[in-house]
């Protein structure tokens, strides 16, 4: 089972930029901001993958792809 405190490496300059953005955005921490952004992006990718699968299924049903 994965730990709830997984660490990742990130470029220092990027982290410093994110730190400033998190502060201006009112986040309680840079980690909270990064988690929020990554979660939002993951959701978008999950939705687009689902959409792609639905389109492929429809195209198969119409006989455009095998």
N, CA, C and O atoms as CSV, one atom per row, in Angstrom:
chain,resi,resn,atom,element,x,y,z
A,1,UNK,N,N,0.847,-1.180,0.000
A,1,UNK,CA,C,0.000,0.000,0.000
A,1,UNK,C,C,0.890,1.239,0.000
A,1,UNK,O,O,1.944,1.259,0.636
A,2,UNK,N,N,0.458,2.262,-0.713
A,2,UNK,CA,C,1.239,3.487,-0.819
A,2,UNK,C,C,1.089,4.353,0.420
A,2,UNK,O,O,0.023,4.410,1.033
A,3,UNK,N,N,2.144,5.007,0.766
A,3,UNK,CA,C,2.133,5.951,1.875
A,3,UNK,C,C,1.358,7.192,1.472
A,3,UNK,O,O,1.298,7.514,0.285
A,4,UNK,N,N,0.775,7.884,2.409
A,4,UNK,CA,C,0.054,9.117,2.090
A,4,UNK,C,C,1.003,10.285,1.898
A,4,UNK,O,O,0.572,11.369,1.505
A,5,UNK,N,N,2.279,10.089,2.166
A,5,UNK,CA,C,3.279,11.144,2.018
A,5,UNK,C,C,4.346,10.734,1.015
A,5,UNK,O,O,5.505,10.528,1.375
A,6,UNK,N,N,3.949,10.618,-0.235
A,6,UNK,CA,C,4.882,10.271,-1.295
A,6,UNK,C,C,5.608,11.539,-1.715
A,6,UNK,O,O,4.997,12.598,-1.857
A,7,UNK,N,N,6.902,11.424,-1.910
A,7,UNK,CA,C,7.705,12.577,-2.296
A,7,UNK,C,C,8.064,12.477,-3.769
A,7,UNK,O,O,8.329,11.390,-4.282
A,8,UNK,N,N,8.071,13.619,-4.443
A,8,UNK,CA,C,8.511,13.679,-5.827
A,8,UNK,C,C,9.582,14.747,-5.959
A,8,UNK,O,O,9.656,15.673,-5.151
A,9,UNK,N,N,10.409,14.610,-6.982
A,9,UNK,CA,C,11.426,15.621,-7.233
A,9,UNK,C,C,10.859,16.635,-8.216
A,9,UNK,O,O,10.161,16.277,-9.165
A,10,UNK,N,N,11.166,17.899,-7.975
A,10,UNK,CA,C,10.703,18.970,-8.844
A,10,UNK,C,C,11.816,20.007,-8.937
A,10,UNK,O,O,12.530,20.263,-7.968
A,11,UNK,N,N,11.946,20.590,-10.103
A,11,UNK,CA,C,12.970,21.600,-10.319
A,11,UNK,C,C,12.793,22.748,-9.311
A,11,UNK,O,O,11.675,23.205,-9.071
A,12,UNK,N,N,13.895,23.201,-8.735
A,12,UNK,CA,C,13.848,24.229,-7.699
A,12,UNK,C,C,13.212,25.518,-8.214
A,12,UNK,O,O,12.391,26.118,-7.520
A,13,UNK,N,N,13.576,25.951,-9.417
A,13,UNK,CA,C,13.003,27.181,-9.956
A,13,UNK,C,C,11.494,27.074,-10.158
A,13,UNK,O,O,10.755,28.023,-9.897
A,14,UNK,N,N,11.048,25.916,-10.624
A,14,UNK,CA,C,9.614,25.699,-10.783
A,14,UNK,C,C,8.923,25.742,-9.428
A,14,UNK,O,O,7.866,26.356,-9.285
A,15,UNK,N,N,9.513,25.096,-8.444
A,15,UNK,CA,C,8.927,25.092,-7.108
A,15,UNK,C,C,8.806,26.512,-6.562
A,15,UNK,O,O,7.790,26.861,-5.961
A,16,UNK,N,N,9.832,27.327,-6.767
A,16,UNK,CA,C,9.794,28.708,-6.285
A,16,UNK,C,C,8.679,29.500,-6.973
A,16,UNK,O,O,8.012,30.318,-6.339
A,17,UNK,N,N,8.482,29.258,-8.263
A,17,UNK,CA,C,7.371,29.908,-8.979
A,17,UNK,C,C,6.035,29.471,-8.408
A,17,UNK,O,O,5.153,30.295,-8.170
A,18,UNK,N,N,5.888,28.165,-8.186
A,18,UNK,CA,C,4.648,27.637,-7.643
A,18,UNK,C,C,4.391,28.146,-6.227
A,18,UNK,O,O,3.247,28.370,-5.833
A,19,UNK,N,N,5.456,28.321,-5.480
A,19,UNK,CA,C,5.348,28.843,-4.121
A,19,UNK,C,C,4.728,30.248,-4.137
A,19,UNK,O,O,3.845,30.555,-3.336
A,20,UNK,N,N,5.199,31.086,-5.052
A,20,UNK,CA,C,4.657,32.451,-5.166
A,20,UNK,C,C,3.200,32.435,-5.597
A,20,UNK,O,O,2.375,33.171,-5.056
A,21,UNK,N,N,2.887,31.589,-6.576
A,21,UNK,CA,C,1.513,31.494,-7.067
A,21,UNK,C,C,0.579,31.007,-5.959
A,21,UNK,O,O,-0.528,31.522,-5.804
A,22,UNK,N,N,1.027,30.016,-5.194
A,22,UNK,CA,C,0.216,29.480,-4.102
A,22,UNK,C,C,-0.063,30.548,-3.055
A,22,UNK,O,O,-1.172,30.637,-2.528
A,23,UNK,N,N,0.932,31.343,-2.763
A,23,UNK,CA,C,0.776,32.405,-1.765
A,23,UNK,C,C,-0.244,33.435,-2.242
A,23,UNK,O,O,-1.145,33.819,-1.496
A,24,UNK,N,N,-0.097,33.878,-3.490
A,24,UNK,CA,C,-1.019,34.867,-4.054
A,24,UNK,C,C,-2.435,34.292,-4.149
A,24,UNK,O,O,-3.420,35.002,-3.945
A,25,UNK,N,N,-2.519,32.995,-4.461
A,25,UNK,CA,C,-3.809,32.336,-4.607
A,25,UNK,C,C,-4.499,32.012,-3.302
A,25,UNK,O,O,-5.640,31.549,-3.305
A,26,UNK,N,N,-3.832,32.244,-2.188
A,26,UNK,CA,C,-4.451,32.010,-0.893
A,26,UNK,C,C,-4.402,30.577,-0.397
A,26,UNK,O,O,-5.133,30.213,0.524
A,27,UNK,N,N,-3.565,29.780,-0.985
A,27,UNK,CA,C,-3.433,28.399,-0.519
A,27,UNK,C,C,-2.665,28.374,0.791
A,27,UNK,O,O,-1.811,29.226,1.035
A,28,UNK,N,N,-2.970,27.400,1.627
A,28,UNK,CA,C,-2.309,27.320,2.929
A,28,UNK,C,C,-0.863,26.853,2.809
A,28,UNK,O,O,-0.051,27.097,3.702
A,29,UNK,N,N,-0.539,26.177,1.696
A,29,UNK,CA,C,0.832,25.723,1.475
A,29,UNK,C,C,1.059,25.494,-0.012
A,29,UNK,O,O,0.113,25.377,-0.792
A,30,UNK,N,N,2.310,25.435,-0.382
A,30,UNK,CA,C,2.655,25.136,-1.771
A,30,UNK,C,C,2.228,23.712,-2.102
A,30,UNK,O,O,1.749,23.449,-3.205
A,31,UNK,N,N,2.395,22.800,-1.165
A,31,UNK,CA,C,1.978,21.413,-1.388
A,31,UNK,C,C,0.483,21.323,-1.667
A,31,UNK,O,O,0.059,20.559,-2.534
A,32,UNK,N,N,-0.314,22.096,-0.942
A,32,UNK,CA,C,-1.760,22.090,-1.169
A,32,UNK,C,C,-2.072,22.568,-2.588
A,32,UNK,O,O,-2.911,21.982,-3.272
A,33,UNK,N,N,-1.399,23.622,-3.026
A,33,UNK,CA,C,-1.609,24.146,-4.365
A,33,UNK,C,C,-1.217,23.118,-5.425
A,33,UNK,O,O,-1.975,22.883,-6.367
A,34,UNK,N,N,-0.055,22.511,-5.282
A,34,UNK,CA,C,0.419,21.524,-6.253
A,34,UNK,C,C,-0.536,20.336,-6.310
A,34,UNK,O,O,-0.855,19.853,-7.397
A,35,UNK,N,N,-0.989,19.866,-5.170
A,35,UNK,CA,C,-1.938,18.761,-5.123
A,35,UNK,C,C,-3.235,19.125,-5.831
A,35,UNK,O,O,-3.797,18.315,-6.569
A,36,UNK,N,N,-3.705,20.343,-5.605
A,36,UNK,CA,C,-4.932,20.825,-6.245
A,36,UNK,C,C,-4.777,20.839,-7.768
A,36,UNK,O,O,-5.643,20.337,-8.484
A,37,UNK,N,N,-3.686,21.408,-8.259
A,37,UNK,CA,C,-3.453,21.516,-9.696
A,37,UNK,C,C,-3.303,20.139,-10.335
A,37,UNK,O,O,-3.893,19.875,-11.382
A,38,UNK,N,N,-2.527,19.267,-9.718
A,38,UNK,CA,C,-2.336,17.924,-10.267
A,38,UNK,C,C,-3.651,17.139,-10.286
A,38,UNK,O,O,-3.932,16.418,-11.243
A,39,UNK,N,N,-4.440,17.279,-9.243
A,39,UNK,CA,C,-5.731,16.601,-9.194
A,39,UNK,C,C,-6.666,17.086,-10.287
A,39,UNK,O,O,-7.364,16.289,-10.914
A,40,UNK,N,N,-6.681,18.391,-10.515
A,40,UNK,CA,C,-7.530,18.983,-11.552
A,40,UNK,C,C,-7.090,18.508,-12.939
A,40,UNK,O,O,-7.932,18.174,-13.773
A,41,UNK,N,N,-5.801,18.476,-13.186
A,41,UNK,CA,C,-5.290,18.020,-14.476
A,41,UNK,C,C,-5.547,16.530,-14.684
A,41,UNK,O,O,-5.878,16.111,-15.793
A,42,UNK,N,N,-5.401,15.735,-13.644
A,42,UNK,CA,C,-5.674,14.303,-13.743
A,42,UNK,C,C,-7.141,14.061,-14.086
A,42,UNK,O,O,-7.458,13.170,-14.874
A,43,UNK,N,N,-8.018,14.838,-13.504
A,43,UNK,CA,C,-9.454,14.729,-13.795
A,43,UNK,C,C,-9.728,15.025,-15.267
A,43,UNK,O,O,-10.513,14.324,-15.905
A,44,UNK,N,N,-9.086,16.060,-15.806
A,44,UNK,CA,C,-9.257,16.400,-17.225
A,44,UNK,C,C,-8.795,15.242,-18.112
A,44,UNK,O,O,-9.465,14.894,-19.084
A,45,UNK,N,N,-7.656,14.650,-17.774
A,45,UNK,CA,C,-7.135,13.543,-18.564
A,45,UNK,C,C,-8.037,12.319,-18.475
A,45,UNK,O,O,-8.245,11.623,-19.468
A,46,UNK,N,N,-8.572,12.058,-17.286
A,46,UNK,CA,C,-9.495,10.933,-17.122
A,46,UNK,C,C,-10.734,11.128,-17.992
A,46,UNK,O,O,-11.206,10.187,-18.629
A,47,UNK,N,N,-11.251,12.341,-18.015
A,47,UNK,CA,C,-12.445,12.633,-18.812
A,47,UNK,C,C,-12.158,12.524,-20.297
A,47,UNK,O,O,-12.990,12.001,-21.039
A,48,UNK,N,N,-11.004,13.001,-20.757
A,48,UNK,CA,C,-10.696,12.928,-22.179
A,48,UNK,C,C,-10.470,11.481,-22.607
A,48,UNK,O,O,-10.831,11.103,-23.721
A,49,UNK,N,N,-9.880,10.675,-21.738
A,49,UNK,CA,C,-9.676,9.268,-22.062
A,49,UNK,C,C,-11.026,8.574,-22.198
A,49,UNK,O,O,-11.235,7.786,-23.121
A,50,UNK,N,N,-11.920,8.862,-21.297
A,50,UNK,CA,C,-13.250,8.286,-21.345
A,50,UNK,C,C,-13.948,8.697,-22.633
A,50,UNK,O,O,-14.597,7.878,-23.283
A,51,UNK,N,N,-13.815,9.957,-22.996
A,51,UNK,CA,C,-14.437,10.464,-24.208
A,51,UNK,C,C,-13.853,9.776,-25.434
A,51,UNK,O,O,-14.597,9.400,-26.340
A,52,UNK,N,N,-12.548,9.606,-25.480
A,52,UNK,CA,C,-11.908,8.929,-26.603
A,52,UNK,C,C,-12.429,7.500,-26.752
A,52,UNK,O,O,-12.676,7.035,-27.864
A,53,UNK,N,N,-12.592,6.821,-25.640
A,53,UNK,CA,C,-13.095,5.452,-25.675
A,53,UNK,C,C,-14.529,5.410,-26.198
A,53,UNK,O,O,-14.895,4.503,-26.945
A,54,UNK,N,N,-15.336,6.391,-25.805
A,54,UNK,CA,C,-16.717,6.446,-26.275
A,54,UNK,C,C,-16.774,6.703,-27.779
A,54,UNK,O,O,-17.576,6.089,-28.484
A,55,UNK,N,N,-15.931,7.605,-28.273
A,55,UNK,CA,C,-15.888,7.902,-29.704
A,55,UNK,C,C,-15.465,6.668,-30.482
A,55,UNK,O,O,-16.062,6.333,-31.505
A,56,UNK,N,N,-14.435,5.994,-29.992
A,56,UNK,CA,C,-13.962,4.783,-30.671
A,56,UNK,C,C,-15.068,3.728,-30.719
A,56,UNK,O,O,-15.257,3.067,-31.741
A,57,UNK,N,N,-15.787,3.574,-29.628
A,57,UNK,CA,C,-16.874,2.595,-29.574
A,57,UNK,C,C,-17.954,2.942,-30.600
A,57,UNK,O,O,-18.471,2.060,-31.286
A,58,UNK,N,N,-18.290,4.224,-30.702
A,58,UNK,CA,C,-19.297,4.653,-31.679
A,58,UNK,C,C,-18.827,4.413,-33.108
A,58,UNK,O,O,-19.593,3.943,-33.949
A,59,UNK,N,N,-17.554,4.742,-33.383
A,59,UNK,CA,C,-17.019,4.539,-34.726
A,59,UNK,C,C,-16.999,3.062,-35.089
A,59,UNK,O,O,-17.260,2.702,-36.237
A,60,UNK,N,N,-16.690,2.197,-34.115
A,60,UNK,CA,C,-16.730,0.753,-34.360
A,60,UNK,C,C,-18.162,0.311,-34.674
A,60,UNK,O,O,-18.393,-0.484,-35.585
A,61,UNK,N,N,-19.102,0.830,-33.918
A,61,UNK,CA,C,-20.501,0.492,-34.116
A,61,UNK,C,C,-21.013,0.918,-35.492
A,61,UNK,O,O,-21.875,0.259,-36.074
A,62,UNK,N,N,-20.484,2.010,-35.998
A,62,UNK,CA,C,-20.887,2.493,-37.321
A,62,UNK,C,C,-20.110,1.837,-38.445
A,62,UNK,O,O,-20.416,2.044,-39.619
A,63,UNK,N,N,-19.089,1.033,-38.085
A,63,UNK,CA,C,-18.318,0.307,-39.083
A,63,UNK,C,C,-17.173,1.100,-39.692
A,63,UNK,O,O,-16.582,0.668,-40.682
A,64,UNK,N,N,-16.849,2.259,-39.112
A,64,UNK,CA,C,-15.754,3.057,-39.647
A,64,UNK,C,C,-14.384,2.504,-39.267
A,64,UNK,O,O,-13.415,2.699,-40.000
A,65,UNK,N,N,-14.295,1.829,-38.147
A,65,UNK,CA,C,-13.045,1.197,-37.743
A,65,UNK,C,C,-13.356,-0.223,-37.286
A,65,UNK,O,O,-14.464,-0.521,-36.839
A,66,UNK,N,N,-12.369,-1.078,-37.406
A,66,UNK,CA,C,-12.558,-2.476,-36.990
A,66,UNK,C,C,-11.860,-2.763,-35.704
A,66,UNK,O,O,-11.915,-3.889,-35.210
